[in-house]
Amino acid sequence: MLSVVFKGLYCFCPYLPTFFTRGFNGAAIEMRDFPEYQNIPLAVGGDGPRSVLCTSNYQARQFGVRSAMPAIKAKQLCPHLKIVHGRMDVYKETSIQIREIFSRYTDLIEPLSLDEAYLDVTDATMCQGSATLIAQKIRADIYNELNLTASAGIAPNKFLAKIASDENKPNGQCVITPDKVANFVEQLSLKKIPGIGPKTFEKLNRHGYATCADVRESNIRALQNIVGKFANSLYLKSHGVDNRDLEVSRQRKSLAIETTLARDISSQDECKLVIDSLYKKLLTRLAPHSNREIIRQGVKLKFTDFNQTTVETQSNECQQALFVSLLSKAYSRANKRSIRLVGLTLGFADSPDESQQLLLSL
């Protein structure tokens, strides 16, 4: 199976299991639709003092501007940054159009977000069944029909394809053939492995792990002392191994709603008022998923220093009183810090068996 990954797409092929593609983002669409934005630092998001960015273009990223960054910090890094409000309806429509292009080449598509997907092209007959040629053709179709660029990664599995898709952004592709996997992975920084954030990388670095080569010289038991349950996955990925199949039918595993407050709040009672408001909105969002079985609830708080905490518990229905109870435990972790964000989450059962198993333990 070959996987190809586009910015917005991963693809699979007979000789290369994974294809991953990266295509548009909100900033790219804004630059396409408004030419005056094309050569300036641009971000999509709110421009208020409490707002965060959804995405940014490459000109803005040169200044250190990133998604999920507070708008006020982004402006400090790049004073002439242009921030525009997102047009989600346009982004969704563009995503549907790109998905239609993907479907011309294979029915086996695992979308990850509006602009990312995996494609399995193992049995594809177009382009002589070549994942490399399929990626080139899809990228050309996206550009010719939608005036957007896309990058792609072609490799033997999903992990490597996604990594490869970052190599030649914003408008290129990278192929990792099976005979090149060992050399490619050996030199790979652990920073690039999904699941390893700055803090985890720093922790690994303190123990002498900086690249996959360092991990390969170690063992799972030693890694468990540093990264816990992630040790097995990290060890396998450091050897270029990823046995995950495409999830063509992807079900939502959770439902969440949150709000960044206009001003920080400093009491549990104030948090409860926010939860009361969020709960009503959560019920509205839950309605289309009435056939799904709930297995857990959670409350999320983000503090004024941007650290956050989440408290979850098993539950078989969406209960307002339970959210309030979870809030008490979450708020106890504030340690005199004010609250800037409050969120509620629901977890769904992946299958009837999981739901039954969890409910029996309630």
N, C-alpha and C positions, 0 to 999 in steps of 0.2 A: 504494500500500500504506500503511495507517495503522498506526502502532504505539502501543499503549497499554501503559503500564508500571504495574503494581501493586507494592506491597511484596510481592513474591512473584509479580508478573505484569507482562508487557509485552504490549500488544495492538496489532494493526494494523487499519486501516480504509480505506475507499475515499478519503476526503478527508484523512485524517490517517494517515500511514504507520505510526506507532508508538504503542503503548499499553504503559505500564509500570506495574505495580502493586506496592505494598509492603504486606504484610499483617502476619501475626503475627511475633513473635520469642519466644524462650524465656521472657523476662520477662513478656510479655503473657499467655502460657498459664498461667504460674504465678499471675498475678494473677486470671485467670479462674477457676482451679480452687481457689484459696485466697484468699477475700475479705479475709482479714486483711492481705494484702500490697498491697491496691489503693492505699492512700494513703500508702505509705512508700517511701523510696528502696530499690530492689531491683536485685540483679544475679544473674546465673547464672554459676556457675563454682566453682572450688575456693576454700576460705577459708584454706588453709595459707600459710606465708610465701613459698613459691615458686610459688604458683598465679597464674594469670591469669584474667581474666573473659572469658566468651563474649559476653555482651550485658548490657544494663541497661535500666531503664525511664526514662521522661522525668523523673521526679522525681530520679533519681540523676544524670542527665546535666546537670541544672541546677548540680550541684556540680563538673562537669568529669569525671565518671566515664564511661569509654568502654570499648568492647570491646577485647580484647587488652591491657588495662592490668593490671599486676601488682596482685593483690588487696591487698597491703600499701599500695601507693600510693593505691588507691581508698579504703581505710579512712582514710588520712590526709586525703584531700580531703573525705570524708563519713563522720565517725566513727560515725554511727548507720545506716550502710548495712547492709542485710540481704542476705547472700549465701547462695544456695541451690544445691544440686547439680542439674545438668541431668537431665532425664528424656527422653533421646533417643528412646525408643520412642514416647512421647506426641507429641513434636514431629514425628516421621516420619508417624505416623498422621494428625495434623492436616494435614500437607502433602498427603497423599494425598486427604483430604477436600476441600481447597481446589482441588487439581488437577481433581477430579471436577466441581466447580462451573465451573471454567474451560471444561471440555470440553463443557458444555451450549451454549456460545456459539461455539466454534471448535475445530477439531482441530489447528490450527497453533499450537502452544505450545512456547516455548523456555524451560524452567526453568533458572534460574541457581543457585539454592540452594533450601533448604527453604522459604524465604519470599519468593522473588523469581522473576518469570518475564516473558517477552514473549509477547504474543498477537497474531496476525495475524487481523484481523477484516474484511479487504478484501471477502470474499464472504459475510460474515455477513448473515443475513436477519432475525434477531431485532432488536427495538428499531429498526425501520426502517433497519437497517444503520448506525446512528449509533454511533460509537465512544464518544462522550460518554455516551450513554444506556446502552450496554453496560457501561461502567465503573461507572456508578451502580448498575445492576442487580446486577452481580457483587459490589460492595461491600455492597449490601443483603443479598444471599444469604449472604455470609460472616458478616455480623452476626446475621442472623435464625437461621441454622442452627448456627453455631459460637460465637456470642457473642464475636466478635473484630472489631476494626476493621481497615480497610485504606485505604491512600491510593493514588492513581493519577495517572499522567502520560500525557497524550494529545498526540501531536505527529507530525510527518511522518517521523521516523526514530528509531532506537533511542537514539542519543545524547541527543537532545532530550527524548524521552519519559522517560528515566531521570532527567535533570535536573529535569524538570517534576514527577516523582513526589515530589521532596523539598520542593516549594514549599508544600504544604498538609498536611504530616504533623501528627498521626498519623491523622487521619480525614477526609480531603478529597481533592480532585483538582484538577488544573490542566490546562487545555487551551491548547496553542500551535498556533493555526491557521497555515496557510502564509503568510498575509499579515502575521503577527505575528513570524515567525522572525527577520528581520533586526534588528528592534528588541530582541527578547528576548536574542539572542546578543550584540549589541553591548555591552550593559550587564553581561554575565555575567563574574563574577570567574574568573580562571584556576584558582583554588583548587577550583572546582566541577567541573573537567574530570577525568574518570577518567584515572588515570595520572600526574597531577600531585600529588605529595605535598608536604609542608611544605618539604623541602630543595630540590626542583625549583622550587617557587613562589618561594622566597627567591632562588634563582639567577636566575630570570626577572625578578624584581622589581629586582634589582641592575642589570639591563640595560634597565630602563624598561618592562617588560611587566607589567601588573597585570590588565587586562581583555582580552576578545576584541577589543575595538576597537583596542587597542594592537597586537595581533598582525596584524590586518587591514591596518594601515598599514605593516607590515613585509613581509618576503619569506622564502621557505623557506630560502634560502642563509644569511641572517642567523640564522635560528632554528637551523639545523644546528650552528652554532658554539656554541650554548648547550645544546640538548637532543638533538643527534645525530639518530638515525633517527626519533625521535618528531616531528621538525619537520613532516613532511608531514601526519601525522594531526592535529597541533595546528593547523596552518594551515587545513585543511579544516573541522575542528570549529568554529573561530573564525568561519567563514562559515556555520555551521549545516548543513554537509554531512556525511553519514554514509551510505555506500552498502552497508553490511553487510545481508545477508539474514538471516532467521530461521534458526537451526540447530535444526530440529525434532528431528533425530536426533543428539544430542550424545554423542560418545564420550569416555570418559576419556582425557586426554592424558598423564597421569602418575599415579604411585602414590608416596606418601610416608609415612614413619613417623618420628616424632621423640619425644624425651622431654626434659622439663625436669628436671634433676637435683635431688635433695634437698639436695645441697651442691655448691658449685663444685669442679671438679677442675682440676688444674694440670699434668698430664703427658700425653704422647701415649699412653703405655701404658694409662692410665686410660680415655682416649677409645676405645682399641681394645677394651677389655673391654665398653664400652657398645655399640660397633658389633657385636660378636659377639652380644650379646643382641638388639639390634634386627634383625639380619639374620634370625634365626630367625622373628621375628614378621612380617617383611616377606615371607618365603616363604609364610607362611600367608595373608597378604592377597593375594599374587600368584596363588594357586591358582585363584580364580574367573576370572582373566584369562589363563588359559594359552593362549588362542587369539590373544592380542595379541603383536605383534612388538616386542621391546625394541630401542631404538636408542641409549639413553644411560643412564649412571649418575651419581649425584652424592652428595656429602657436604656437609652443612650444619653449621656451628658458630655458636652465639651466645655472645658473650663476656660477661664480668661487667658490662661497661658497656652491654649490650644491643645493641651493634653486632653484625653477623653477616656471615658469608662463606659462599659456596657454590662448590665446585669440581666441575665436570662433565667427562665425557669420553664419546666414542662407545663403545658396547658392544652386542653382540647377545645377551647373556644376563646374568642376575643373578649376579655373581661376588663372593663375599666378599673374595677377595684384592684385587680391584680397588678395593673400598670402602676397604680398609686403605691401599692406595697413594694414593688420593685424600685420605685423612685426613692423610697426611704433608704434602701441599702446603697443605691448609687450615690445619693446625696451625701451619705456618711463619708464618702471618699473625697469630698470637696476640699477638706482641710483648709477652710477659710477662703478658698478661691471662689470667685463669682462664676456664674454660668452664662455662657454665650450661645449655646445651642442645646435644644432638647429634641429627642427623637424617640419614636416608638417602632418596634419591629414585631413581625409575626413570622414564624417558621412553618413551612408546609411539609407534610410527609412526602417522601419520594415515591412511596408505594403503600398499598394497604397493609402489607406485612410490617413495615416500619411503624406505621401509625398504631397498629394493634399492639405491637411490642411495647411501645412507649406508654400507651394508655393503661396497659396492665400494671405498669410500675407506678402509676400515679397514686 
